[in-house]
Amino acid sequence: MCRRIHIKTSSDEIVGSFPFAQRGEIDSLGDRLPRYNGFPTQVYPIIVRDIIRKPNMIGPVFAPARWEFLAPWMKPGRRQPLINAPCEGIAAHDLFQLAYRSRRCLIPLNGFFEWDAVKNKQPYAIAMKDGSPFALAGIWDIWHHPAGLDIRNFAIVTCAANKLVGTIHDRMPVILHRKDYQRWLSSEPDPSDLMKPFDAEAMTMWPIARRASIARNVGPEIVNRVNLDAR
């Protein structure tokens, strides 16, 4: 499960951290970045494999997309947005299989949040130990809104938790190694070996304030460590 992400850098800094991808339409996000407490249904920069030079040169490019997976045939009005795609069985899943086979994406960020359901729903921020940006594995599609709009959307692929995240939750996003970015974006139909827990030793996790659960709390202080013993 992944219900919240944080991006602490500007559009220019994100592009600089993933130099293999063309800039694309990332500037259309305007002042939406940084985003310290990113909720589902908001729009984020993702990296997709698409046309980078007409007529037929294909490559990685940044594109804005809404965090809520909607296949083209789905009807509007779901009560809960579909934001995660479990890796188990994804290649045969009726909803996910076509996107997984040919429309995979990278989701650049600095970290994500998870809640410890056992200990009073305490939220934690999770990131790389060295503070570097990284990319989650995702799938994307285009949903055709009844009003005539084509909306690019995505879901985060999840897997079993590693030893670090497993202390608070049994699931985590699939985090990709840099050497595997191009392969995840490639036309290979089933890179199933990439969907596995990331090395826990390379990651860090710390408690944050419970106000992270509230959408209006979006400032940089939301990712600050809190002292649980002081409560």
C-alpha positions as CSV (number, residue, x, y, z in Angstrom):
1,M,0.0,0.0,0.0
2,C,1.2,3.5,-0.8
3,R,-1.2,6.4,0.1
4,R,1.0,9.4,0.1
5,I,4.2,10.6,-1.5
6,H,6.6,13.5,-1.1
7,I,8.6,15.5,-3.6
8,K,10.9,18.1,-2.1
9,T,12.4,19.4,-5.3
10,S,11.4,21.7,-8.2
11,S,10.6,20.6,-11.7
12,D,14.1,21.6,-12.8
13,E,15.7,19.6,-10.1
14,I,13.7,16.5,-10.9
15,V,14.6,16.7,-14.6
16,G,18.3,17.1,-13.5
17,S,18.0,13.9,-11.4
18,F,16.7,11.9,-14.3
19,P,18.8,13.2,-17.2
20,F,18.0,10.3,-19.5
21,A,14.4,11.5,-19.9
22,Q,13.3,14.4,-22.2
23,R,11.7,17.3,-20.4
24,G,8.4,16.8,-22.1
25,E,5.4,18.6,-20.5
26,I,6.7,18.8,-16.9
27,D,6.5,22.6,-17.0
28,S,2.7,22.4,-17.3
29,L,2.7,21.5,-13.6
30,G,3.6,25.1,-12.9
31,D,3.9,25.8,-9.2
32,R,2.6,22.3,-8.0
33,L,6.1,21.3,-7.0
34,P,7.6,20.8,-4.5
35,R,4.8,18.7,-2.9
36,Y,5.6,17.6,0.6
37,N,2.3,15.8,1.3
38,G,1.1,14.4,-2.0
39,F,-2.3,12.9,-2.1
40,P,-4.0,10.6,-4.6
41,T,-6.0,12.2,-7.4
42,Q,-3.4,15.0,-7.7
43,V,-1.2,15.5,-10.8
44,Y,2.5,14.5,-10.7
45,P,5.4,14.2,-13.1
46,I,6.0,10.6,-14.3
47,I,8.4,9.3,-16.9
48,V,6.8,7.3,-19.8
49,R,8.1,5.8,-23.0
50,D,6.5,8.0,-25.8
51,I,7.3,9.9,-28.9
52,I,10.2,12.3,-28.3
53,R,10.7,13.4,-31.9
54,K,8.3,13.0,-34.7
55,P,7.5,11.0,-36.7
56,N,8.5,7.9,-34.8
57,M,11.5,8.3,-32.4
58,I,10.4,6.8,-29.1
59,G,12.2,7.4,-25.7
60,P,11.7,8.3,-22.1
61,V,9.9,11.6,-21.5
62,F,8.3,13.4,-18.5
63,A,4.6,13.7,-18.6
64,P,2.0,15.0,-16.1
65,A,-0.4,12.3,-14.9
66,R,-3.2,12.0,-12.3
67,W,-2.6,9.5,-9.4
68,E,-5.7,7.3,-9.9
69,F,-5.7,4.4,-12.3
70,L,-8.5,4.5,-14.8
71,A,-8.6,2.2,-17.8
72,P,-10.2,3.7,-20.9
73,W,-13.4,1.6,-20.6
74,M,-14.0,2.4,-16.9
75,K,-17.0,4.6,-15.9
76,P,-16.5,7.7,-13.7
77,G,-17.7,7.8,-10.1
78,R,-15.6,5.3,-8.2
79,R,-15.9,5.9,-4.5
80,Q,-12.3,5.1,-3.7
81,P,-9.6,6.0,-6.2
82,L,-7.6,3.0,-7.4
83,I,-4.0,4.1,-6.6
84,N,-2.0,0.8,-6.2
85,A,-1.5,-2.2,-8.4
86,P,-0.3,-5.3,-6.5
87,C,2.6,-7.0,-8.4
88,E,1.2,-10.4,-7.6
89,G,-0.7,-11.5,-10.7
90,I,-0.5,-8.1,-12.4
91,A,0.4,-9.7,-15.8
92,A,-2.9,-11.5,-15.9
93,H,-5.2,-9.0,-14.0
94,D,-8.1,-7.9,-16.1
95,L,-7.7,-4.3,-15.2
96,F,-3.9,-4.0,-15.1
97,Q,-2.5,-6.5,-17.7
98,L,-2.5,-4.2,-20.8
99,A,-0.9,-1.3,-19.0
100,Y,1.6,-3.5,-17.4
101,R,2.6,-5.1,-20.7
102,S,3.1,-1.9,-22.7
103,R,2.5,1.3,-20.6
104,R,4.9,1.1,-17.6
105,C,6.2,4.3,-16.0
106,L,8.6,5.7,-13.5
107,I,7.3,7.9,-10.6
108,P,10.2,10.2,-9.4
109,L,10.0,11.3,-5.8
110,N,12.0,11.8,-2.6
111,G,10.0,9.5,-0.4
112,F,6.6,8.2,0.7
113,F,4.5,7.9,3.8
114,E,3.1,4.8,5.5
115,W,1.0,4.4,8.6
116,D,1.5,2.0,11.5
117,A,-2.0,0.7,12.0
118,V,-1.1,-1.1,15.2
119,K,0.3,1.9,17.0
120,N,-2.5,4.4,16.9
121,K,-2.1,5.0,13.1
122,Q,1.3,6.7,13.5
123,P,2.6,8.0,10.1
124,Y,6.2,7.5,9.0
125,A,8.2,9.1,6.2
126,I,10.4,6.6,4.2
127,A,13.3,7.6,1.9
128,M,16.8,6.8,0.9
129,K,19.5,7.1,3.5
130,D,21.5,9.4,1.3
131,G,18.5,11.6,0.6
132,S,18.7,11.1,-3.1
133,P,15.6,11.0,-5.3
134,F,14.5,7.7,-6.6
135,A,11.7,6.2,-8.8
136,L,8.8,3.9,-8.1
137,A,7.5,1.4,-10.6
138,G,4.1,2.4,-12.0
139,I,1.7,1.6,-14.8
140,W,-0.3,4.3,-16.7
141,D,-3.2,4.6,-19.1
142,I,-5.3,7.3,-20.8
143,W,-8.9,7.7,-19.6
144,H,-11.4,9.3,-21.9
145,H,-13.6,11.7,-19.9
146,P,-17.2,12.0,-21.0
147,A,-16.5,15.8,-21.6
148,G,-14.0,14.9,-24.3
149,L,-10.8,15.2,-22.2
150,D,-8.0,12.6,-22.4
151,I,-6.6,12.2,-18.9
152,R,-3.3,10.4,-18.4
153,N,-3.3,8.5,-15.1
154,F,-1.2,6.1,-13.1
155,A,-1.0,3.6,-10.3
156,I,2.0,2.6,-8.1
157,V,3.0,-1.0,-8.3
158,T,3.4,-2.6,-4.8
159,C,5.1,-5.7,-3.4
160,A,5.7,-7.3,-0.1
161,A,7.5,-5.0,2.4
162,N,11.2,-5.3,3.2
163,K,12.5,-5.6,6.7
164,L,12.4,-1.8,7.3
165,V,8.9,-1.1,6.1
166,G,7.7,-4.4,7.4
167,T,8.0,-3.2,11.0
168,I,4.9,-1.0,10.4
169,H,3.2,-2.5,7.3
170,D,3.1,-5.6,5.1
171,R,3.3,-3.8,1.7
172,M,5.5,-1.2,0.1
173,P,5.9,0.4,-3.4
174,V,8.2,-1.3,-5.9
175,I,11.4,0.8,-5.9
176,L,13.6,0.4,-8.9
177,H,17.4,0.5,-9.1
178,R,18.7,3.1,-11.5
179,K,20.2,0.4,-13.7
180,D,16.7,-1.0,-14.2
181,Y,14.9,2.3,-15.2
182,Q,15.3,1.8,-18.9
183,R,14.3,-1.9,-18.7
184,W,11.1,-1.1,-16.8
185,L,10.2,1.5,-19.5
186,S,11.1,-0.9,-22.4
187,S,8.8,-2.9,-24.6
188,E,9.7,-6.1,-22.7
189,P,6.2,-7.6,-21.8
190,D,6.9,-9.0,-18.4
191,P,9.9,-7.8,-16.4
192,S,8.6,-9.6,-13.3
193,D,12.0,-10.0,-11.6
194,L,12.1,-6.3,-11.0
195,M,9.0,-6.3,-8.8
196,K,10.6,-7.1,-5.4
197,P,11.3,-5.4,-2.1
198,F,14.1,-2.9,-2.2
199,D,17.3,-3.2,-0.1
200,A,16.3,-2.1,3.4
201,E,19.9,-1.2,4.3
202,A,19.7,1.6,1.7
203,M,16.6,3.2,3.2
204,T,15.6,5.1,6.3
205,M,12.3,5.7,8.1
206,W,11.2,8.2,10.8
207,P,8.0,9.2,12.5
208,I,6.2,12.4,11.4
209,A,3.3,14.4,12.8
210,R,-0.2,12.9,12.5
211,R,-1.4,16.0,10.7
212,A,0.1,14.4,7.6
213,S,-3.3,12.7,7.3
214,I,-5.0,16.0,6.5
215,A,-4.8,17.3,2.9
216,R,-4.5,21.0,3.8
217,N,-1.2,20.3,5.7
218,V,1.3,20.7,2.8
219,G,4.3,22.6,4.1
220,P,7.9,21.3,4.3
221,E,7.6,20.8,8.0
222,I,5.2,17.9,7.4
223,V,8.3,15.6,6.8
224,N,10.1,16.7,10.0
225,R,10.9,14.0,12.5
226,V,8.7,14.0,15.7
227,N,9.7,12.6,19.1
228,L,7.2,9.9,20.0
229,D,8.5,9.7,23.5
230,A,7.4,13.3,24.2
231,R,3.7,12.3,23.6
